[in-house]
């Protein structure tokens, strides 16, 4: 025998009444004057945490970019200083060779010493300039490869996004037709 009388309706009303009672209790608790400053404080703490995380992320990105720029500027300054030093070394060695050649007729021993040191400096300058040239070529190749790699990564991301968008559009289109 199925009971569809007053007791069944009362049972349904009791479930609804409990739900409304819970909503009423939550509203009463939220209306307490003590909770308003606590909620404001909680919102302030959460906002502060979000801003701290965002500030940390910005600091990390800024530091990485600044470090990369400092590395590039340092490398460029080092190469420029090496170039100037090698140019000065070659210029000084050429002056020494000329001075040693002139001095050769008046003081042969001193002239030979000056010529030897100047020729040695010229050879070191030539070898150093070859080394500097190879370093510059290597850095140019590395930066070309790095820019190519970065470009490929960006294009791959764009292609993946486009594929995902196309798949999502295909799913939507397939879902609307059914």
Residue frames as a rotation matrix with the C-alpha (Angstrom) as fourth column:
UNK 1
0.568 0.823 0.000 0.00
0.823 -0.568 0.000 0.00
0.000 0.000 -1.000 0.00
UNK 2
-0.419 -0.736 0.532 1.33
0.742 -0.615 -0.266 3.31
0.523 0.283 0.804 -1.03
UNK 3
0.123 0.404 -0.907 1.04
0.857 -0.504 -0.108 6.22
-0.501 -0.763 -0.408 1.34
UNK 4
-0.508 -0.237 0.828 0.23
0.706 -0.665 0.243 9.39
0.493 0.709 0.505 -0.60
UNK 5
0.513 0.839 -0.179 -1.56
0.772 -0.360 0.523 11.20
0.375 -0.407 -0.833 2.14
UNK 6
0.950 0.003 0.312 -0.79
-0.111 -0.930 0.349 14.05
0.291 -0.367 -0.884 4.47
UNK 7
0.688 -0.722 0.079 2.35
0.122 0.222 0.967 12.42
-0.716 -0.656 0.241 5.91
UNK 8
0.132 -0.645 0.753 4.07
0.965 0.256 0.049 12.27
-0.225 0.720 0.656 2.47
UNK 9
0.501 0.099 0.860 3.35
0.474 -0.863 -0.177 15.96
0.724 0.496 -0.479 1.78
UNK 10
0.980 -0.150 0.133 4.58
-0.192 -0.519 0.833 16.91
-0.056 -0.842 -0.537 5.24
UNK 11
0.443 -0.861 0.251 7.84
0.558 0.484 0.675 15.02
-0.702 -0.159 0.694 4.58
UNK 12
0.108 -0.362 0.926 8.42
0.937 -0.275 -0.217 16.98
0.333 0.891 0.310 1.32
UNK 13
0.732 0.232 0.641 7.68
0.087 -0.964 0.249 20.27
0.676 -0.127 -0.726 3.07
UNK 14
0.885 -0.457 -0.086 10.12
0.100 0.006 0.995 19.38
-0.454 -0.889 0.051 5.85
UNK 15
0.124 -0.874 0.470 12.95
0.927 0.271 0.259 18.99
-0.353 0.404 0.844 3.29
UNK 16
0.165 0.004 0.986 12.15
0.639 -0.762 -0.104 22.35
0.751 0.647 -0.128 1.72
UNK 17
0.938 0.242 0.248 11.87
-0.028 -0.661 0.750 23.96
0.346 -0.710 -0.614 5.13
UNK 18
0.614 -0.779 -0.129 15.30
0.516 0.273 0.812 22.63
-0.597 -0.565 0.569 6.13
UNK 19
-0.078 -0.638 0.766 16.85
0.985 -0.168 -0.040 24.11
0.154 0.752 0.641 2.99
UNK 20
0.363 0.282 0.888 15.31
0.256 -0.947 0.196 27.50
0.896 0.156 -0.415 3.65
UNK 21
0.991 -0.051 -0.125 16.35
0.116 -0.158 0.981 27.26
-0.070 -0.986 -0.150 7.30
UNK 22
0.230 -0.970 0.074 19.96
0.868 0.239 0.434 26.71
-0.439 -0.036 0.898 6.20
UNK 23
-0.132 -0.227 0.965 19.79
0.756 -0.653 -0.050 29.69
0.641 0.723 0.258 3.84
UNK 24
0.744 0.482 0.463 18.30
0.073 -0.748 0.660 31.83
0.664 -0.457 -0.591 6.61
UNK 25
0.814 -0.503 -0.290 21.03
0.404 0.133 0.905 30.83
-0.417 -0.854 0.311 9.08
UNK 26
-0.104 -0.889 0.445 23.75
0.989 -0.046 0.139 31.64
-0.103 0.455 0.885 6.52
UNK 27
0.081 0.199 0.977 22.17
0.468 -0.873 0.139 35.06
0.880 0.446 -0.164 5.85
UNK 28
0.957 0.283 0.066 21.90
0.065 -0.431 0.900 35.77
0.284 -0.857 -0.431 9.58
UNK 29
0.488 -0.851 -0.192 25.54
0.702 0.252 0.666 34.82
-0.519 -0.460 0.720 10.11
UNK 30
-0.252 -0.602 0.758 26.62
0.932 -0.363 0.021 37.03
0.262 0.712 0.652 7.22
UNK 31
0.363 0.484 0.796 24.61
0.288 -0.871 0.398 39.93
0.886 0.085 -0.455 8.63
UNK 32
0.650 -0.166 -0.742 26.47
0.752 -0.006 0.660 39.90
-0.114 -0.986 0.121 11.95
UNK 33
0.961 -0.266 0.080 28.33
-0.249 -0.952 -0.176 43.19
0.123 0.149 -0.981 12.51
UNK 34
0.403 -0.859 0.316 31.44
-0.344 0.178 0.922 41.29
-0.848 -0.480 -0.223 13.59
UNK 35
0.247 -0.287 0.926 31.78
0.663 0.747 0.054 39.56
-0.707 0.600 0.375 10.21
UNK 36
0.967 0.154 0.203 31.87
0.255 -0.622 -0.741 42.73
0.012 0.768 -0.640 8.13
UNK 37
0.548 -0.835 -0.051 35.39
-0.809 -0.544 0.224 43.76
-0.214 -0.081 -0.973 9.28
UNK 38
-0.001 -0.548 0.836 36.51
-0.184 0.822 0.538 40.12
-0.983 -0.154 -0.102 9.08
UNK 39
0.564 0.256 0.785 35.30
0.676 0.402 -0.618 39.81
-0.474 0.879 0.054 5.48
UNK 40
0.969 -0.248 -0.013 36.94
-0.221 -0.839 -0.498 43.13
0.112 0.485 -0.867 4.58
UNK 41
0.269 -0.916 0.298 40.18
-0.783 -0.027 0.622 41.91
-0.561 -0.400 -0.724 6.17
UNK 42
0.113 -0.183 0.977 40.00
0.262 0.954 0.149 38.58
-0.959 0.239 0.155 4.36
UNK 43
0.860 0.226 0.458 39.42
0.496 -0.160 -0.853 40.34
-0.119 0.961 -0.249 1.04
UNK 44
0.784 -0.619 -0.042 42.36
-0.620 -0.783 -0.046 42.65
-0.004 0.062 -0.998 1.75
UNK 45
0.067 -0.775 0.628 44.61
-0.491 0.522 0.697 39.70
-0.869 -0.355 -0.346 2.61
UNK 46
0.320 0.113 0.941 43.59
0.594 0.750 -0.292 37.82
-0.738 0.652 0.173 -0.54
UNK 47
0.982 0.034 0.188 44.08
0.167 -0.630 -0.758 40.92
0.093 0.776 -0.624 -2.69
UNK 48
0.533 -0.841 0.088 47.48
-0.789 -0.457 0.411 41.48
-0.306 -0.288 -0.907 -1.09
UNK 49
0.035 -0.501 0.865 48.48
-0.045 0.864 0.502 37.87
-0.998 -0.057 0.008 -1.77
UNK 50
0.637 0.256 0.727 47.39
0.678 0.262 -0.686 38.12
-0.366 0.931 -0.007 -5.41
UNK 51
0.953 -0.300 0.054 49.28
-0.245 -0.859 -0.449 41.39
0.181 0.414 -0.892 -5.86
UNK 52
0.309 -0.885 0.349 52.37
-0.684 0.049 0.728 39.91
-0.661 -0.464 -0.590 -4.18
UNK 53
0.141 -0.220 0.965 52.34
0.425 0.894 0.142 36.91
-0.894 0.390 0.219 -6.51
UNK 54
0.837 0.200 0.509 51.81
0.546 -0.293 -0.784 39.16
-0.008 0.935 -0.355 -9.54
UNK 55
0.814 -0.580 0.004 54.61
-0.578 -0.810 0.100 41.46
-0.055 -0.084 -0.995 -8.36
UNK 56
0.139 -0.769 0.624 56.90
-0.325 0.560 0.762 38.48
-0.936 -0.309 -0.171 -7.91
UNK 57
0.379 0.059 0.924 56.13
0.725 0.601 -0.336 37.24
-0.575 0.797 0.185 -11.42
UNK 58
0.970 -0.029 0.242 56.79
0.133 -0.770 -0.624 40.69
0.204 0.638 -0.743 -12.86
UNK 59
0.568 -0.810 0.150 60.05
-0.709 -0.389 0.589 40.89
-0.418 -0.440 -0.795 -10.92
UNK 60
0.133 -0.509 0.851 61.17
0.179 0.857 0.484 37.50
-0.975 0.088 0.205 -12.24
UNK 61
0.605 0.147 0.782 60.41
0.779 0.089 -0.620 38.44
-0.161 0.985 -0.061 -15.84
UNK 62
0.958 -0.256 0.131 62.02
-0.222 -0.948 -0.230 41.86
0.183 0.191 -0.964 -15.47
UNK 63
0.408 -0.846 0.344 65.09
-0.551 0.072 0.831 40.32
-0.728 -0.529 -0.437 -13.86
UNK 64
0.216 -0.302 0.928 65.44
0.550 0.824 0.140 37.74
-0.807 0.480 0.344 -16.61
UNK 65
0.772 0.111 0.626 65.11
0.612 -0.393 -0.686 40.33
0.170 0.913 -0.372 -19.37
UNK 66
0.873 -0.470 0.126 67.45
-0.487 -0.845 0.219 42.70
0.004 -0.253 -0.967 -17.57
UNK 67
0.302 -0.779 0.550 69.99
-0.213 0.507 0.835 39.94
-0.929 -0.370 -0.013 -17.06
UNK 68
0.371 -0.112 0.922 69.84
0.813 0.520 -0.264 39.00
-0.449 0.847 0.284 -20.73
UNK 69
0.900 -0.026 0.436 70.29
0.236 -0.812 -0.533 42.62
0.368 0.583 -0.725 -21.79
UNK 70
0.693 -0.694 0.193 73.16
-0.615 -0.431 0.660 43.03
-0.375 -0.576 -0.726 -19.33
UNK 71
0.246 -0.588 0.771 74.76
0.284 0.804 0.522 39.88
-0.927 0.090 0.365 -20.73
UNK 72
0.566 0.017 0.824 74.41
0.824 -0.017 -0.566 41.18
0.005 1.000 -0.023 -24.28
UNK 73
0.930 -0.218 0.297 75.72
-0.187 -0.974 -0.130 44.62
0.317 0.066 -0.946 -23.33
UNK 74
0.548 -0.757 0.356 78.59
-0.448 0.094 0.889 43.05
-0.706 -0.647 -0.287 -21.38
UNK 75
0.277 -0.421 0.864 79.50
0.654 0.741 0.152 40.79
-0.705 0.523 0.480 -24.29
UNK 76
0.735 0.026 0.678 79.36
0.594 -0.508 -0.624 43.71
0.328 0.861 -0.389 -26.72
UNK 77
0.877 -0.426 0.222 81.48
-0.479 -0.812 0.333 45.85
0.039 -0.399 -0.916 -24.39
UNK 78
0.405 -0.741 0.535 84.00
-0.089 0.551 0.830 43.04
-0.910 -0.384 0.158 -23.94
UNK 79
0.361 -0.243 0.901 84.29
0.877 0.417 -0.239 42.52
-0.318 0.876 0.363 -27.69
UNK 80
0.871 -0.024 0.491 84.63
0.208 -0.886 -0.413 46.26
0.445 0.462 -0.767 -28.25
UNK 81
0.740 -0.632 0.227 87.34
-0.564 -0.400 0.722 46.52
-0.366 -0.663 -0.653 -25.57
UNK 82
0.295 -0.637 0.712 89.18
0.343 0.767 0.543 43.55
-0.892 0.084 0.445 -27.04
UNK 83
0.588 -0.022 0.809 89.02
0.804 -0.093 -0.587 45.12
0.088 0.995 -0.037 -30.49
UNK 84
0.908 -0.255 0.333 90.39
-0.250 -0.967 -0.058 48.43
0.336 -0.030 -0.941 -29.23
UNK 85
0.568 -0.725 0.389 93.14
-0.414 0.157 0.896 46.65
-0.711 -0.671 -0.211 -27.25
UNK 86
0.305 -0.445 0.842 94.16
0.684 0.718 0.132 44.57
-0.663 0.536 0.523 -30.26
UNK 87
0.768 -0.012 0.641 94.18
0.517 -0.579 -0.631 47.65
0.378 0.815 -0.438 -32.48
UNK 88
0.831 -0.490 0.264 96.38
-0.557 -0.739 0.380 49.46
0.009 -0.462 -0.887 -29.97
UNK 89
0.420 -0.688 0.592 98.67
-0.038 0.639 0.769 46.42
-0.907 -0.345 0.242 -29.73
UNK 90
0.414 -0.240 0.878 99.03
0.875 0.370 -0.312 46.19
-0.250 0.898 0.363 -33.51
UNK 91
0.870 -0.086 0.486 99.59
0.130 -0.910 -0.393 49.94
0.476 0.405 -0.780 -33.82
UNK 92
0.721 -0.625 0.298 102.21
-0.586 -0.322 0.743 49.84
-0.368 -0.711 -0.599 -31.05
UNK 93
0.346 -0.619 0.705 103.96
0.349 0.782 0.516 46.87
-0.871 0.068 0.487 -32.59
UNK 94
0.607 -0.107 0.788 104.09
0.775 -0.140 -0.616 48.59
0.176 0.984 -0.002 -35.98
UNK 95
0.873 -0.328 0.362 105.59
-0.360 -0.933 0.023 51.67
0.330 -0.150 -0.932 -34.32
UNK 96
0.564 -0.675 0.476 108.10
-0.369 0.310 0.876 49.43
-0.739 -0.670 -0.074 -32.52
UNK 97
0.439 -0.396 0.807 109.09
0.754 0.650 -0.091 47.75
-0.489 0.648 0.584 -35.79
UNK 98
0.743 -0.137 0.655 109.61
0.399 -0.695 -0.598 51.15
0.538 0.705 -0.462 -37.40
UNK 99
0.800 -0.453 0.393 111.56
-0.599 -0.643 0.478 52.45
0.036 -0.618 -0.785 -34.41
UNK 100
0.510 -0.619 0.597 113.65
0.018 0.702 0.712 49.27
-0.860 -0.353 0.369 -34.28
UNK 101
0.586 -0.279 0.761 114.43
0.809 0.253 -0.530 49.57
-0.045 0.926 0.374 -38.00
UNK 102
0.771 -0.306 0.559 115.65
-0.096 -0.923 -0.372 53.13
0.630 0.233 -0.741 -37.56
UNK 103
0.677 -0.486 0.553 117.62
-0.697 -0.182 0.694 52.22
-0.236 -0.855 -0.462 -34.45
UNK 104
0.914 -0.272 0.302 119.22
0.311 0.946 -0.089 49.22
-0.261 0.175 0.949 -36.16
UNK 105
0.547 -0.732 0.406 122.02
0.442 -0.159 -0.883 51.33
0.711 0.663 0.237 -37.63
UNK 106
0.177 -0.513 0.840 122.99
-0.600 -0.733 -0.321 53.14
0.780 -0.447 -0.438 -34.44
UNK 107
-0.400 -0.273 0.875 122.49
-0.883 0.369 -0.289 50.46
-0.244 -0.888 -0.389 -31.71
UNK 108
-0.381 0.253 -0.889 122.11
-0.605 0.659 0.447 47.03
0.699 0.708 -0.098 -33.27
UNK 109
-0.889 0.034 -0.457 121.66
0.306 0.786 -0.537 45.05
0.341 -0.617 -0.709 -30.02
UNK 110
-0.689 0.673 -0.268 118.92
-0.042 -0.406 -0.913 47.31
-0.723 -0.618 0.308 -28.70
UNK 111
-0.364 0.545 -0.756 117.34
-0.921 -0.333 0.203 47.50
-0.141 0.770 0.623 -32.15
UNK 112
-0.636 0.096 -0.766 117.20
-0.259 0.908 0.328 43.71
0.727 0.407 -0.552 -32.43
UNK 113
-0.889 0.333 -0.316 115.59
0.432 0.373 -0.821 43.47
-0.155 -0.866 -0.475 -28.99
UNK 114
-0.484 0.733 -0.478 112.99
-0.417 -0.673 -0.611 46.12
-0.770 -0.096 0.631 -29.91
UNK 115
-0.401 0.301 -0.865 112.37
-0.879 0.141 0.456 44.46
0.260 0.943 0.208 -33.28
UNK 116
-0.838 0.041 -0.544 111.94
0.090 0.994 -0.063 41.03
0.538 -0.102 -0.837 -31.63
UNK 117
-0.759 0.583 -0.292 109.50
0.345 -0.021 -0.938 42.31
-0.553 -0.813 -0.185 -29.03
UNK 118
-0.380 0.620 -0.687 107.57
-0.688 -0.686 -0.238 44.31
-0.618 0.381 0.687 -31.65
UNK 119
-0.536 0.156 -0.830 107.36
-0.669 0.521 0.530 41.36
0.515 0.839 -0.174 -34.04
UNK 120
-0.889 0.229 -0.396 106.23
0.397 0.817 -0.419 39.13
0.228 -0.530 -0.817 -31.18
UNK 121
-0.588 0.705 -0.396 103.56
0.020 -0.477 -0.879 41.69
-0.809 -0.524 0.267 -30.23
UNK 122
-0.391 0.431 -0.813 102.48
-0.906 -0.339 0.256 41.94
-0.165 0.836 0.523 -33.87
UNK 123
-0.729 0.087 -0.679 102.16
-0.204 0.919 0.337 38.15
0.653 0.384 -0.653 -34.09
UNK 124
-0.829 0.445 -0.339 100.18
0.506 0.339 -0.793 38.07
-0.238 -0.829 -0.506 -30.84
UNK 125
-0.485 0.658 -0.575 97.94
-0.427 -0.753 -0.501 40.85
-0.763 0.002 0.646 -32.14
UNK 126
-0.486 0.286 -0.826 97.32
-0.820 0.176 0.544 38.99
0.301 0.942 0.149 -35.39
UNK 127
-0.789 0.189 -0.584 96.56
0.242 0.970 -0.013 35.73
0.564 -0.151 -0.812 -33.58
UNK 128
-0.761 0.518 -0.390 94.36
0.338 -0.195 -0.921 37.60
-0.553 -0.833 -0.027 -31.09
UNK 129
-0.459 0.613 -0.643 92.45
-0.753 -0.652 -0.084 39.32
-0.471 0.446 0.761 -33.86
UNK 130
-0.600 0.237 -0.764 91.87
-0.450 0.690 0.567 35.95
0.662 0.684 -0.307 -35.56
UNK 131
-0.819 0.288 -0.497 90.60
0.549 0.646 -0.530 34.56
0.168 -0.707 -0.687 -32.25
UNK 132
-0.650 0.590 -0.478 88.37
-0.084 -0.681 -0.727 37.61
-0.755 -0.433 0.492 -31.74
UNK 133
-0.529 0.442 -0.724 87.00
-0.846 -0.203 0.494 37.22
0.072 0.874 0.481 -35.26
UNK 134
-0.682 0.248 -0.688 86.16
0.034 0.950 0.309 33.56
0.731 0.188 -0.657 -34.61
UNK 135
-0.797 0.414 -0.440 84.46
0.509 0.068 -0.858 34.48
-0.325 -0.908 -0.265 -31.33
UNK 136
-0.555 0.602 -0.575 82.35
-0.555 -0.782 -0.283 37.10
-0.620 0.162 0.768 -33.14
UNK 137
-0.531 0.343 -0.775 81.41
-0.672 0.386 0.632 34.61
0.516 0.856 0.025 -35.86
UNK 138
-0.793 0.216 -0.569 80.49
0.419 0.872 -0.253 32.04
0.442 -0.439 -0.782 -33.21
UNK 139
-0.725 0.537 -0.431 78.34
0.228 -0.403 -0.886 34.55
-0.649 -0.741 0.169 -31.31
UNK 140
-0.509 0.550 -0.662 76.59
-0.830 -0.517 0.209 35.61
-0.227 0.656 0.720 -34.52
UNK 141
-0.596 0.273 -0.755 75.81
-0.278 0.813 0.512 31.96
0.753 0.515 -0.409 -35.32
UNK 142
-0.825 0.286 -0.488 74.57
0.564 0.482 -0.670 31.33
0.044 -0.828 -0.559 -31.79
UNK 143
-0.627 0.613 -0.481 72.29
-0.159 -0.705 -0.691 34.37
-0.763 -0.357 0.539 -31.85
UNK 144
-0.511 0.450 -0.732 70.97
-0.833 -0.046 0.552 33.45
0.215 0.892 0.398 -35.31
UNK 145
-0.675 0.227 -0.702 70.21
0.154 0.974 0.166 29.96
0.722 0.004 -0.692 -34.05
UNK 146
-0.818 0.358 -0.450 68.61
0.469 -0.040 -0.883 31.35
-0.334 -0.933 -0.135 -30.90
UNK 147
-0.550 0.642 -0.534 66.37
-0.618 -0.743 -0.256 33.71
-0.561 0.190 0.805 -32.86
UNK 148
-0.509 0.349 -0.787 65.43
-0.631 0.471 0.616 30.91
0.586 0.810 -0.020 -35.26
UNK 149
-0.781 0.188 -0.595 64.63
0.451 0.829 -0.331 28.59
0.431 -0.527 -0.733 -32.36
UNK 150
-0.757 0.507 -0.412 62.55
0.127 -0.505 -0.854 31.30
-0.641 -0.698 0.318 -30.67
UNK 151
-0.513 0.568 -0.644 60.68
-0.847 -0.455 0.273 32.01
-0.138 0.686 0.714 -33.90
UNK 152
-0.602 0.256 -0.756 59.94
-0.208 0.865 0.458 28.30
0.771 0.433 -0.467 -34.36
UNK 153
-0.829 0.294 -0.475 58.65
0.558 0.393 -0.731 28.01
-0.028 -0.871 -0.490 -30.79
UNK 154
-0.631 0.619 -0.468 56.36
-0.328 -0.759 -0.562 31.01
-0.703 -0.201 0.682 -31.30
UNK 155
-0.444 0.459 -0.770 55.06
-0.855 0.041 0.517 29.60
0.269 0.888 0.374 -34.60
UNK 156
-0.754 0.161 -0.637 54.49
0.188 0.982 0.026 26.19
0.629 -0.100 -0.771 -33.00
UNK 157
-0.794 0.485 -0.367 52.45
0.349 -0.130 -0.928 27.81
-0.498 -0.865 -0.066 -30.23
UNK 158
-0.476 0.635 -0.609 50.38
-0.731 -0.670 -0.127 29.74
-0.488 0.385 0.783 -32.77
UNK 159
-0.534 0.252 -0.807 49.79
-0.569 0.599 0.563 26.56
0.626 0.760 -0.177 -34.78
UNK 160
-0.846 0.222 -0.484 48.75
0.463 0.757 -0.461 24.64
0.265 -0.614 -0.744 -31.66
UNK 161
-0.666 0.628 -0.402 46.34
-0.036 -0.565 -0.824 27.43
-0.745 -0.535 0.399 -30.68
UNK 162
-0.424 0.502 -0.753 44.89
-0.902 -0.304 0.305 27.47
-0.076 0.809 0.583 -34.19
UNK 163
-0.680 0.149 -0.718 44.48
-0.136 0.936 0.324 23.68
0.720 0.318 -0.617 -34.14
UNK 164
-0.840 0.387 -0.382 42.77
0.503 0.290 -0.814 23.80
-0.204 -0.875 -0.438 -30.74
UNK 165
-0.534 0.662 -0.526 40.46
-0.455 -0.749 -0.481 26.57
-0.713 -0.017 0.701 -31.94
UNK 166
-0.463 0.341 -0.818 39.62
-0.808 0.217 0.548 24.57
0.365 0.914 0.175 -35.07
UNK 167
-0.789 0.157 -0.593 38.94
0.264 0.960 -0.097 21.46
0.554 -0.233 -0.799 -32.99
UNK 168
-0.759 0.535 -0.372 36.75
0.287 -0.238 -0.928 23.43
-0.585 -0.811 0.027 -30.59
UNK 169
-0.440 0.601 -0.667 34.86
-0.795 -0.606 -0.023 24.95
-0.418 0.521 0.744 -33.51
UNK 170
-0.586 0.190 -0.788 34.41
-0.467 0.715 0.520 21.51
0.662 0.672 -0.331 -35.04
UNK 171
-0.863 0.274 -0.424 33.09
0.492 0.643 -0.586 20.16
0.112 -0.715 -0.690 -31.73
UNK 172
-0.607 0.654 -0.452 30.66
-0.136 -0.646 -0.751 23.07
-0.783 -0.394 0.481 -31.41
UNK 173
-0.425 0.425 -0.800 29.51
-0.905 -0.208 0.370 22.67
-0.009 0.881 0.473 -34.97
UNK 174
-0.702 0.119 -0.702 29.08
-0.083 0.965 0.247 18.93
0.707 0.232 -0.668 -34.51
UNK 175
-0.845 0.373 -0.382 27.20
0.483 0.228 -0.846 19.47
-0.229 -0.899 -0.373 -31.24
UNK 176
-0.544 0.659 -0.519 24.80
-0.478 -0.752 -0.454 22.03
-0.690 0.001 0.724 -32.77
UNK 177
-0.533 0.321 -0.783 23.90
-0.760 0.226 0.610 19.83
0.373 0.920 0.124 -35.73
UNK 178
-0.860 0.145 -0.489 22.90
0.226 0.968 -0.111 16.89
0.457 -0.206 -0.865 -33.54
